[in-house]
Each structure stands twice: as C-alpha cells, then as structure tokens.
C-alpha cells in the first residue's frame, strides 16, 4: 500500500522481522519527496534499538519521541542532523 501512495497500518509482534521491510520501504522512497514514516513501538527499549538500527545500519535519520523527551522548545527546534 505504501509503495502505491496509500496509507497502511501493520500490526506485527516483536521478533517478526519488521525492521528490514520498513527500512527498505523508506530507502526506496523518492528522497526529493521529503516523506515521513511513523513507526509506533510501545516498548521503550525497542524504540531505542530501532532508532539505533535505522541511524547506523540503514543510514535513515530516526528519532524516538516519547514521554522521556525534553520539553524545552530549543530541543525541538534543532534538526537531528545538526
């Protein structure tokens, strides 16, 4: 669905190999389109692991946003690539 410009929702359990298909989908997107993929993970340890994998293994800029994030406006105004 995503490859055809449609929204999609996939529910899959931990350990079901979601990371690679998600990364491939993002890597195949047109870089000029400035698309954003939102991945919802309930476990904080999995959030941190996925962020690390996307940034280091796949070269995909990723950030974790949860209740532990700073609430200062300056943090939110700085790009992760900066």
N, C-alpha and C positions, 0 to 999 in steps of 0.2 A: 504494500500500500504506500509506504513512504517513498519508494522509488518512482511511483506514479503521481507524486504530489498530493497524496491523500494522508490525512491523519491516521495514526494507528495506535492501538493500545495492546500491549502484550503482557500477559501475566505469566511469569515462569519462576519456579523455585530456585533457591540458592543451589549452585552447583550444576545448573542445567545448561551451562555454556552459552550464556547470553552475551558476554563481553565481546567476543570476536565478531558476531554478526552486527552488533551495534557499532563497533569501530569501523567495520567495512562499509556500512551504510553511510557513516559520516565521511569517511575518506573518499567515497565515490560521489559525494555531493559536489556541485559546482562551487569552487572557492569564491567566485565573484558574487554568488547569491547571498552570502552572509547569513546562512541558515543557522538556527539554534536547535539542538536536540536536548530535550529534557528527559533525564533518567531519574526515576524516583526509587530510592533504595531506603528501606526502613531501618536497617541496621547501620549504626554509625561506623563500626569497624569496616563494613563492606563499602560504605561511602568513601572512606579514606583510601582503601585498597583500589577501588575503581578509579578514583581521581589520579592516583599514582600511576596506574597502568595506562590510562589514557594519555597522561602527560609524557611519561618516559618511554613506554613501549610503542605507542602508536603516534606520538607527536601531535596529539589532539589537545588543544587547550581545554582544560576542565577545572571546575571549581566546585567545592562542596558548600552548599548553603543549608544550614540547619540552625537550631536554637543556640548553638555554641558560637555562632559567628559574631564578630564585633558589631556593635550597634552605632559606632561613630560614623558620621557621614563621610569623613575623609577615607575610610577603608573602602567604602562602596564606590567612591569616585575614581579610584585608581584601577587601571586595567591590570589583569593578572599577568599580562606580557611585560608590564613595566618593571 
